[in-house]
Amino acid sequence: MKAPTLTIVVPCYNEEEVLPHTINVLNELLSSLLKEKRISDKSKILFVDDGSKDSTWSIINKACLRMEQVAGLKLSRNAGHQNALLAGMFTANEGSDCIVSIDADLQDDTTVIREFIDKFQSGYEIVYGVRNKRVTDTLFKRKSAEWFYKLMKKLGVDLIYNHADFRLMSHRAVRELKSFDEANLFLRGIVPLIGFKSASVFYERKERLEGQTKYPLRKMFSFAFDGITSFSVTPIRFVLSMGLLSFIVSLLFGVYCLTMKYFGQTQTGWTSLIASIWLIGGLQMIATGLVGEYIGKIYKETKRRPKYIVDIDLYNLPIPKKLIQEEDYHYELRK
């Protein structure tokens, strides 16, 4: 069987501390795969700079000059991890038979990429990297992730348990992914919807070597909420059910009060009155906020703004990199 052309897509945001190590590890992996004739000599590593404010792009830029297998893509501004990942995948897809996405911190085990390729050559078009366990995470992160996956399953969203964004996708799968033209793309939920033949490869997740995680608690909750509201209207239905329940309870309470008045047993009760007002008011505010979130998503969809804008593309460079002098580099790219 012909060796496939592989592109490894690595989204990067302020990764100057870990990036030199990442570049070396992935470059050695690609060289090893080439020697084993598992992939074609057109295979590359594509680093996507997601509007970093540190020297991330400078490191990628210099690596592109030194290493033939390394390419770079610079976005004009920070578009977010998911959009940076899409930018890299869509840019690389025309020249690739398959694409592997992996985070720049290399907590995901790069050695299982060999298994990804074996599965791809066996006919699988999507291969998920799945953690065996989450020992590197804190207790809170483990439990919150477990609750999130269980909640998404109950909401009817088909997620791969303990899978993030470490996966292989075939050229055809990425082409179909591109047809999902929505602004709020939640890749972990979208990819299983493609429906092509898929498999899972299990691995041990490592500790982060350098730098800080780009997903603190606030971003984790925001990401989870985006995933829920992008895939399910169940929260709105739940609020509707709560509203109906509150209405029924209030009717029953009204009947009770009228009955007590008829028998002359009414008593003043400011506590119960204030408590009920606060309860109903709180439910109304939650309902309004939740509906507002969905309206906000509709608003974003109707504007049809691009998910990302590419500033510099070194993957589709029209002239050989060896002919470019570093001082003339940006001039040639922007001509």
Buried (B, 14 or more C-beta within 10 A) or exposed (E): EEBBBBBBBBBBBBBBBBBBBBBEEBBEBBEEBBEEEBBBEBBBBBBBBBBBEBBBBEBBBBBBBEBEBBBBBBBEEBBBBBBBBBBBBBBBBEBBBBBBBBBBBBBBBBEBBBBBBBBBBEEBBBBBBBBEEBEBBEEEBBEBBEEBBEBBEEBEBEBBBBBBBBBBBBBBBBBBBEEEEEBBBBBBBBBBEBEBEBBBBBBEBEEBEEBEEBBEEEEBEEBBEBBBBBBBEBBBEEBEEEBEEBEEEEEEEEEEEEEEEEEEEEEEEEEEEEEBEEEBEEBEEEBEEBEEBBEEBEEEEEEEEEBBEBBBBBBEBEEEBEEBEEEEBEEEBEE
